Amino acid sequence: MRKPYVILSAAMSVDGKIATRGGDSAYSDEEDWKRVHKLRSEVDAIMVGINTILLDDSKLTSKQGKSPLRVVVDSKAKTPPNARVITVRPEVETIIAVTSKASPERISNLQKKGAKILICGDGEHVELENLMEKLFDLGVKKLMLEGGGNLNWGMLSKGLVDEIRIAISPVIVGGIEAVTLVEGEGFTRVSEGVNLELVNSEKVGKCLVLTYKILRDAERGY
Ligand SMILES: NC(=O)c1ccc[n+]([C@@H]2O[C@H](COP(=O)([O-])OP(=O)(O)OC[C@H]3O[C@@H](n4cnc5c(N)ncnc54)[C@H](OP(=O)(O)O)[C@@H]3O)[C@@H](O)[C@H]2O)c1
């Protein structure tokens, strides 16, 4: 299929939480943020799930070099029209990926603010394969997936991720309700899991940054 090369990027605690139960996700220090901003400037698009926008009001811009296209995966067009992902640096394009079930009024309000809408399927959730094809056709050859946990599961379970870069911060936050790196339904057995190969490890500031390639699985078709 036509799809961008996808790098899943996240910062998490040693116990795998990408946010605390209170929604705090400030794991990176200044040095690690520099690495993240550099990576953002090297890709064609940055993508997040709607909850990340609603909870963090992320700008998704880069402080180094160019700021790439921003993509929000938002089936029902719940992105607030005044969200920073749309209003900060309006010259940087923002795409809201929705389904045909999204309210036309919400879509129109987002379009008035300059956001571009991509309709990806007719189901309850955005059809991610369809979105990947549409982004590829728009020229997105390298995409940075910046979470959160539910979108990470959606992308990983469909075989759409190629590489993972995780910054592990030396802290433990616990919490059964704290969002982990990958949420969703999960696999029943370890043997069903997405297999990875460690290709790099480095200390960046206080974080340990691990880079993994996804090992393709012919039986699952990816
Ligand atoms: N530390 C880090 O690196 C980092 C990075 C990013 C986020 N975070 C944290 O992660 C938390 C949010 O994570 P989250 O898991 O709650 O939400 P999320 O992954 O940001 O968003 C999930 C939502 O995306 C929408 N979506 C649409 N189509 C989908 C599909 N096919 N598969 C999966 N999701 C789809 C769904 O809502 P609809 O169906 O309604 O559209 C779903 O509920 C925040 O607390 C944020 O701070 C941390």
Ligand as a Chemical Component Dictionary entry (heavy atoms), coordinates in Angstrom:
data_LIG
# 
_chem_comp.id                   LIG 
_chem_comp.type                 NON-POLYMER 
_chem_comp.pdbx_formal_charge   0 
_chem_comp.three_letter_code    LIG 
# 
loop_
_chem_comp_atom.comp_id 
_chem_comp_atom.atom_id 
_chem_comp_atom.alt_atom_id 
_chem_comp_atom.type_symbol 
_chem_comp_atom.charge 
_chem_comp_atom.model_Cartn_x 
_chem_comp_atom.model_Cartn_y 
_chem_comp_atom.model_Cartn_z 
_chem_comp_atom.pdbx_ordinal 
LIG N1  N1  N 0  4.547   11.576 26.560 1  
LIG C1  C1  C 0  4.281   11.606 25.269 2  
LIG O1  O1  O 0  5.173   11.429 24.426 3  
LIG C2  C2  C 0  2.893   11.843 24.807 4  
LIG C3  C3  C 0  2.638   12.063 23.439 5  
LIG C4  C4  C 0  1.322   12.253 23.037 6  
LIG C5  C5  C 0  0.284   12.201 23.962 7  
LIG N2  N2  N 1  0.569   11.995 25.272 8  
LIG C6  C6  C 0  -0.521  11.897 26.256 9  
LIG O2  O2  O 0  -1.454  10.932 25.833 10 
LIG C7  C7  C 0  -2.739  11.253 26.369 11 
LIG C8  C8  C 0  -3.786  11.054 25.295 12 
LIG O3  O3  O 0  -3.735  9.737  24.829 13 
LIG P1  P1  P 0  -5.074  8.926  24.504 14 
LIG O4  O4  O 0  -4.671  7.533  24.280 15 
LIG O5  O5  O -1 -6.083  9.206  25.551 16 
LIG O6  O6  O 0  -5.614  9.614  23.191 17 
LIG P2  P2  P 0  -5.071  9.845  21.699 18 
LIG O7  O7  O 0  -4.367  8.648  21.217 19 
LIG O8  O8  O 0  -4.397  11.170 21.644 20 
LIG O9  O9  O 0  -6.458  9.994  20.912 21 
LIG C9  C9  C 0  -7.268  8.856  20.790 22 
LIG C10 C10 C 0  -8.503  9.176  19.979 23 
LIG O10 O10 O 0  -8.167  9.278  18.589 24 
LIG C11 C11 C 0  -9.340  9.040  17.863 25 
LIG N3  N3  N 0  -9.189  8.112  16.769 26 
LIG C12 C12 C 0  -9.822  8.262  15.577 27 
LIG N4  N4  N 0  -9.587  7.218  14.802 28 
LIG C13 C13 C 0  -8.791  6.365  15.503 29 
LIG C14 C14 C 0  -8.269  5.096  15.203 30 
LIG N5  N5  N 0  -8.485  4.493  14.041 31 
LIG N6  N6  N 0  -7.528  4.471  16.152 32 
LIG C15 C15 C 0  -7.280  5.069  17.334 33 
LIG N7  N7  N 0  -7.785  6.278  17.692 34 
LIG C16 C16 C 0  -8.537  6.929  16.762 35 
LIG C17 C17 C 0  -10.342 8.392  18.820 36 
LIG O11 O11 O 0  -11.377 9.350  19.121 37 
LIG P3  P3  P 0  -12.547 9.601  18.045 38 
LIG O12 O12 O 0  -12.976 8.279  17.504 39 
LIG O13 O13 O 0  -13.585 10.319 18.796 40 
LIG O14 O14 O 0  -11.937 10.439 16.989 41 
LIG C18 C18 C 0  -9.521  8.087  20.044 42 
LIG O15 O15 O 0  -10.267 8.123  21.241 43 
LIG C19 C19 C 0  -2.649  12.686 26.861 44 
LIG O16 O16 O 0  -2.655  12.680 28.277 45 
LIG C20 C20 C 0  -1.305  13.179 26.359 46 
LIG O17 O17 O 0  -0.691  14.061 27.263 47 
LIG C21 C21 C 0  1.838   11.820 25.713 48 
# 
loop_
_chem_comp_bond.comp_id 
_chem_comp_bond.atom_id_1 
_chem_comp_bond.atom_id_2 
_chem_comp_bond.value_order 
_chem_comp_bond.pdbx_ordinal 
LIG N1  C1  SING 1  
LIG C1  O1  DOUB 2  
LIG C1  C2  SING 3  
LIG C2  C3  SING 4  
LIG C2  C21 DOUB 5  
LIG C3  C4  DOUB 6  
LIG C4  C5  SING 7  
LIG C5  N2  DOUB 8  
LIG N2  C6  SING 9  
LIG N2  C21 SING 10 
LIG C6  O2  SING 11 
LIG C6  C20 SING 12 
LIG O2  C7  SING 13 
LIG C7  C8  SING 14 
LIG C7  C19 SING 15 
LIG C8  O3  SING 16 
LIG O3  P1  SING 17 
LIG P1  O4  DOUB 18 
LIG P1  O5  SING 19 
LIG P1  O6  SING 20 
LIG O6  P2  SING 21 
LIG P2  O7  DOUB 22 
LIG P2  O8  SING 23 
LIG P2  O9  SING 24 
LIG O9  C9  SING 25 
LIG C9  C10 SING 26 
LIG C10 O10 SING 27 
LIG C10 C18 SING 28 
LIG O10 C11 SING 29 
LIG C11 N3  SING 30 
LIG C11 C17 SING 31 
LIG N3  C12 SING 32 
LIG N3  C16 SING 33 
LIG C12 N4  DOUB 34 
LIG N4  C13 SING 35 
LIG C13 C14 SING 36 
LIG C13 C16 DOUB 37 
LIG C14 N5  SING 38 
LIG C14 N6  DOUB 39 
LIG N6  C15 SING 40 
LIG C15 N7  DOUB 41 
LIG N7  C16 SING 42 
LIG C17 O11 SING 43 
LIG C17 C18 SING 44 
LIG O11 P3  SING 45 
LIG P3  O12 DOUB 46 
LIG P3  O13 SING 47 
LIG P3  O14 SING 48 
LIG C18 O15 SING 49 
LIG C19 O16 SING 50 
LIG C19 C20 SING 51 
LIG C20 O17 SING 52 
# 
